[in-house]
Amino acid sequence: MLVLALGLMVGQAISAILLYQAAEQRRETALVSSVAFRLVTEMDGPRSEERRARREARRAERRAARRELGAPVGDRPPPPFARRLRFSVEQTDVLPITVDEDRFPDYETALREVFTQQDIVVGSIAITKRLAGNDPFVRKMVDERPRLNGPGWQDREVLVAAVQRADETGWMIARTTLPKAPRNALSSIMLQTLLIFAILFALLYFVLRRITRPLAKLTTRVADFSRQPDQAIALEESGPGDMRRLIAAHNAMETRIAALLDEKDVMLGAIGHDLKTPLAALRVRIESVPDETQRDRMADSIDDISTTLDDILSLARVGKAGGVSENVDLGALTSGVVEEFEDLGQPVRIVQTSRLVAPVQVSWLKRALRNLVSNAIRYGNEAQVSVFEEADTIIFTVDDTGPGIPDSAIEAMMEPFTRGEGSRNRATGGAGLGLTLARAIAEQHGGTLLLFNRNEGGLRAQIVLPKS
């Protein structure tokens, strides 16, 4: 609607300018045509001199009679100055337009074209505009005709057109008052614009509201479904036909995705149950192996399989509905994780901690921190753990002093089954699910997992969670 308003405003502005220019052009054309007609009439043959003389004589007689009789002007108000000076033509020997006055070449060209069309040959043409109070002829006329001496006549603009005779024996001078521009032109355009705005905006409001309301509901639902994809909720199909079809397609997609996730969970649960039972039985049977070295290797292999299976099942359960968030002291939670490794004699220490209370799923967040600390010890020799508040976020940081990760491989390291060390030995790296699980847990809490190399050497892993 704002774009439409801007476009309509620009269009109306251009239309107003064009209308104003067209009106001015028509006014100027009519003015030049009227001046040309009066000049042509006055210049038409030798009888024009006689007509002018008789007209001036009659005017002089009327003025003398009024003065002698002392007749009052009457109750009627005097005619407007512009009407009395509609046209005035005189003949002079000298051009009455001075060199310091502005000339109007467009008017002069148009006037010459009129004379050419009438097959009248003239000499030079000069046209200017001046205030009535600055024109000697007009001032003299007002002095002779007191009825013209009304308020504001000095400020009226007068067009002065001078046409030289072809034989250069003198100048024909025509004077006329310039008509004032229409006062209500701008207000009419503004009123028209406001009326168009009101009608279009009223229609657009109802049309767009019918589209945007279901679209806003669909947007909210998509955001909710991205956080909890296992819960399918059918939206009401509303709005125009295209919008209803879009909502129906989304409902079908949501139902299908939720069904696939349920099938995945059932499948993983069955796999976990079906594998753990024979693994437990196999763990019992290897006790009968007489070679202790072989028995220990078999037991380690079974433990690796069980641990990997637990990681896979944990990764599948992250984000499932039913997890309960608790308000806990995150500084104490971090210290508790560090103490677990210290009790095992691992090189872990707290660098910075503070009391920060926030709602989290405790078991999952501990799992993520344990994975980061384990990776730091395994690949970077030691782990330095911090938790602090920055702006509107809470940041868990785990630093190590190892070789780091190439920048081009950092994103890939958070994908499932990707490891920095090529073997699948638990002593050197495991199955490559630790960072993937930590990232999933961070995203479950509305945060993210960041990895980047430190300038002083080593890798820094950060879990960034929103404060609220």
N, C-alpha and C positions, 0 to 999 in steps of 0.2 A: 504494500500500500504506500510506503514511503517512496519507493521507486516510481510508482505511478503518479504520486503527488508531485515529485520533482519533474517528471516528464511533462505532466500537464501544465505545471507552472512555466516551464521553459517554452512549451508550445503556445501558451497564452501570451507570454511576453513577446515572442516573435510575431504572433498574430496582432497584438496591440501596436507594435512598431510598424508593421505593414499597413494596418488600417490607418494609423496616424499619417504615415507617409502618403498613402493614397488620398486621404482627405486634404492634406496640404497641397498635393499636386493638383487636385481638382479645384481647390480654392485659388491657387495661383493661375491655373489655366483660365478660369472664369474671370479673374481679375484682369489678366493681360488681354483677353478677348474683349472685355468691356472697354478698357482703355483704348484698344485699337479701333473699336467701333466708333467711339466718340471722336477720336482723332481723324479717322477716315471721313466721318461726317463733316467735321469742320474744314477739312482740306478738300472737300469734293467741289471743285469748280469755283468760279468767281462769285457765285451767289452766297457762298458761305460768309464772306465779309459782310454783305448786306444783312444777312440773318443775325450775325453776331451784333452788328450795330443796332438793329432794331430791338434785339433782346436787351442789350445794355440800356438803351433809351427807355424802354418800358420799366425796367427795374429802377432807373434813376427817377422817373416820374412818380412811381409808387412811393419811393422813399421820401421824395419832396412833399408829396401830398400828406403823408402821415405826419411829417414834421410840422407842416403848416396848420393842419387841423388839430394837432396834439392828441390824435386818437390813441386811446389806450390799446395795448397789445391784445387785451381780451382776457377772459377767464381761462381759456384753454392754455395748457402749458406749452412753452415753445417747443418746436420739433427738435429732436436730438441733433447734436452737432454733426454726427456722422451722416444723417439723412440730408441735412442742408448742404453738406460738402460731398454729396455723392459723386459729383463730377464738376470740375471747374477747368475750363480750357482758356488759355490766353496765348497771345503771340508776343514774342520779344525778339530783340536783335542780339541779345547776349545769352549765352548758356547760363541758366541760374544754378547749376550744380557745380560746386567748388571742387578743387582737386583733392582736398582732404576728406571728402565724403566717400563712403563706400558705394561702389557700383555693383550691380547685379547682372552679370553677363548672361545668366540663363533667361532672365526676363527680357533682356535686350534681344537675344537671339530669337525668342518666341515672338516678340513683337515684330521683328523684321520679317519673319516667315509669314505673318498675317498680311503685312503690306505686300509682300511678293505674291501671295495668293490672289490679292485684289489688283494685281498689276499696277501698283502705285510705287513710283520711284521716290525714295527719300535719301537723305544724306546720313549723317551720323545719328545714332540713337544713344541716349544716356538715361539710365533709370537709377534712382536711389530712394532710400527711405529716410524720413526725418520726423521729429516730433512737430506737431502742429504749432507749438509755441515758438519753434525755431524757424518757421517759414514766414518770410516777410509778406508774401501775398495773403496767407491765411490770417496773419495778425491784422493786416489792413482790412480784410473782409469782415473780421469780427468787430473791428472798431466802427465800421460803417453799418453793421447790423447788430445792434445790442442784443437782440434775441438769441444770438449764437453764443453770447458770452456766459455760458453756463459753467458749472463746476467741472473741473477735470478736462476741459477741452485741450489745454496745453499739452497734456500727456498722451493724447491720441496720436497714433502713428499715421503719417500721410505718405502715400506713394507719389513720387514726382517723376513723370515720364516726359522727357524732352526729345522731340523729333525734329531734325533739321530738314528744311525744304531741299528739294533736289537742286535748286539753283543757288543754294547757300545764302538766300536773302534773309533768313531769320529762322526762329525756332518756334514750334508749336509745343506748348507746355500743358500737360494734363495732370491734374491733381485729384486724388480721391483718397478717402480714409480707408485704412485697411480694416477688414472685418475681424472682429475678435474671434479667437479660437473657441470652439464649443466648450463650455465649462464642465459639462457632465460626461464628457467622453471617457475620461479615466475612471470615474465612479461607475459608469455603465459597464465597462470592461471588468472592473473588480467585482461588481455584483454578478455579472455573468459567470465569472470564474468561480466565485463562492457557490453559486447555484449548481454548477457542474460538479464541483468538489463534493457538495452535500449529496447529490443524487448518486454519483459513482461510488463514494465511500459507503453510503448506506447499502447499496447492492453488494459491493465487494465484502463488506463486513459479514453479511449473512452467508455469502457463498464461501468465503475463506474460513469462517467459523465452522461451517459444516464439514470442511476438509481438515482443518488443523486440530479440532478437538479429538477425533479418533486417531489422528496421526500422533498427537502428543501421548495419548494412552498407549499406542503401539510402541512408541519410543521408550516410555517408562517400562513397559512389559519386557521389551528386548533387553534393557539394562538389568532388570531383575532376573531374567532368565540366564543371562551371562554369568551372574553370581551363583545362582542355584539351578543348574541345568537339569537337575533330576526332578524338579517340580513343574509339571505342565499345567497351566491355567488357561482355559479358553476365553479369549476376549469376545465381547459382543460385537457382532458385525454391524457397523453403522457407517454413515457417510455416503458419498457417491458410489456408483457401481464399482469403479476401479479400486476405491479404498476398501470396500467390502470384500472384493476378491483378494486384495493384499492381506487383509486380516485373516480371511479363511485359509490362505496359503500358509501364513505364519502359524496359525493354530495347528494345522496339519503337520508342519515341520517340527513344532515344539513337541507335539505328541510323539512323533517318530523318534526324535532325539532322546526324549525321556525313556521311551521303551528300549532303545538301544543301550542306554546307560544302565537300565535295570538288568537287561540281559547280560551286559558285561560284568556287573557286580555278581550276579548269580553264577556266571561262568568262572570268575576268579575265585569265588567262595568254594565252588566245587573243586577247582584245581587245587586250592590250598588244602582242602580236606583230603582229597584223594592222594596228594603227594606227601603230606605230613605223616599220614598213617604208615605208609611203607617206609618212609625215612626213619621213623621211630623204630619200626621193626628191624630195619637194616642196622640201626645203631646198636641194637641189642645183639644182633647176630655177629657183628664184627668182634665182640668181646671174646669169641671162641677162637679168633685167629691167634696162633701161637707166636708169630713174629711181632714183637712189640712195635718196631719201626713201621711196619706195614699197617698195623692196627691204628697207630696214631695218624698216619696219612689218610687212612680211610675215614677216621673220625673227623679230621679237619675238612675233608671234602664234603661230608654230610653237613657239617656246621655251616660251610660256605653256601651250600644249596639252601639250607633252612633260612639263613640270614637274607639271602637274595630274595627268597620267596616272601619273607616278611616285609622287605622293602617294597616289593611289587604290590603286595596287598595294601600296605600303608599308603602308597601313592594313589591307589585306586580309591581309597576311602577318604582322601583329603577333599574337603569341600562338600561332603555329604551332609544333608540336613540332620540335625539331632545333636551336633556339637554344642556344648554349653560354654559360654564365655563367662569368665570370672574377673572381678576387679582385684588385681594382684599388684604387689610391689615388684616392678620389673627389675629394679636393682637387686633385690633379694633373690629373684628367680635366676638372674644371671650368675650371681655369686654361688647359688646352689649347684648350677651346672659346672662351674669351674671347680668347686670343691670335690665333685665326683671324680674329675680327672686327677686332681691333686692327690686324692686318696689312693689312686692307682700309680702314683709316682710319675705322672706325665708332666712335661714342661709347659705348664699353663699358668698365667698370672693375670690378675685384674689390673688394668691401667687406670680406668676412670669409671666411676659408677655414682649414681645418685638415686634418691627416692623418687620414682616415677610410677604413679598408679594409673592403670588403664585396663579396660576389659579385653582379655585374650583367652584363647583356649590353651590352657597351661600345658597339657601333655604334648600337644602339637608344637607349640613354640619351643619347648625344651628339646624336642626331637630335632627341630631345625638348627638350634644352637649347637647341639651335640655333633651334628653332621659337619657344621662349619669348623668347629674346634678340632674334630678328628682329621679333617682334611688338612688343616694348618699344621698339626703335629706330624702327619704322615708325609706331606710334601715340603713343609717349610721348617721343620726341626722344632719349632715352638709356636705357641699361640698367645697373643696379647689381646685381651678382651676388654671392650669398653661399652658402656651404654650411657647415652646422654640425650638431651632434648635440644632440638634446633628448629626454630620457627614453630610450625604447627606439626612437627613430626618427632617421632622417637626413633633413634638410630642405634642398632646393635652393630658393633664393629669387631671383626676378628682379623688381626694382622699376623703375618708370619714373616720369617726372614729367609725364605727359600728363593728359588730361581724365578718365581712368577710364572705367568702364562703369556705366550705371544698374543699381542692385541688382536690379531686376526682370528684367534682360536677361542677368545673369551666367550663369545655367544654360544659357540658349539659345545663348550664345556658344561653348559647347563641343560643340554639335551640328554634324554635317557640313554644309559649304557655307553656314555662317552667318558673316557678316562685320559688323564695325562700320562699314565704309565701303561704300557701295552699289555701286560699280563693281567690275568684275572685273580691273582693271588691276593688274599685278604691282607696279607702283611704289607703289600705294596700298593694297594689301591681298591680292592673290592670290585663290585659289579658296575660302578659308575652311575649310581642312582642317588647319591647323597645330595649333590647340588640340585638335581631335579626336584627331589622331595622338599628341600629347603625353599626353593623358589615357589613351589605349589603352596606350601604353608604360608609364606609371606603374602602371596596373592589371595589366599583364603581370608587373611586378615585385612584386605584392602591395601596392601603395601606392595613392595617389590624387593627383589634381590639384585644387588649390584656387585660386580667384580671389576677391579682395576689394579694395575701395577703401581706400587708406591715408588716415589722418586728416590728414596733411600734404599730401595731394594725390597723384594718380597711382594706378596699379594695381599690385597685388602678385600675382604668380603663384608658387605653391609646389608643388613635387613632394615629397610626403611618402612616404618608403619605410621599411619595417620594417628594424631594424638587423640582424636575423639573416637 
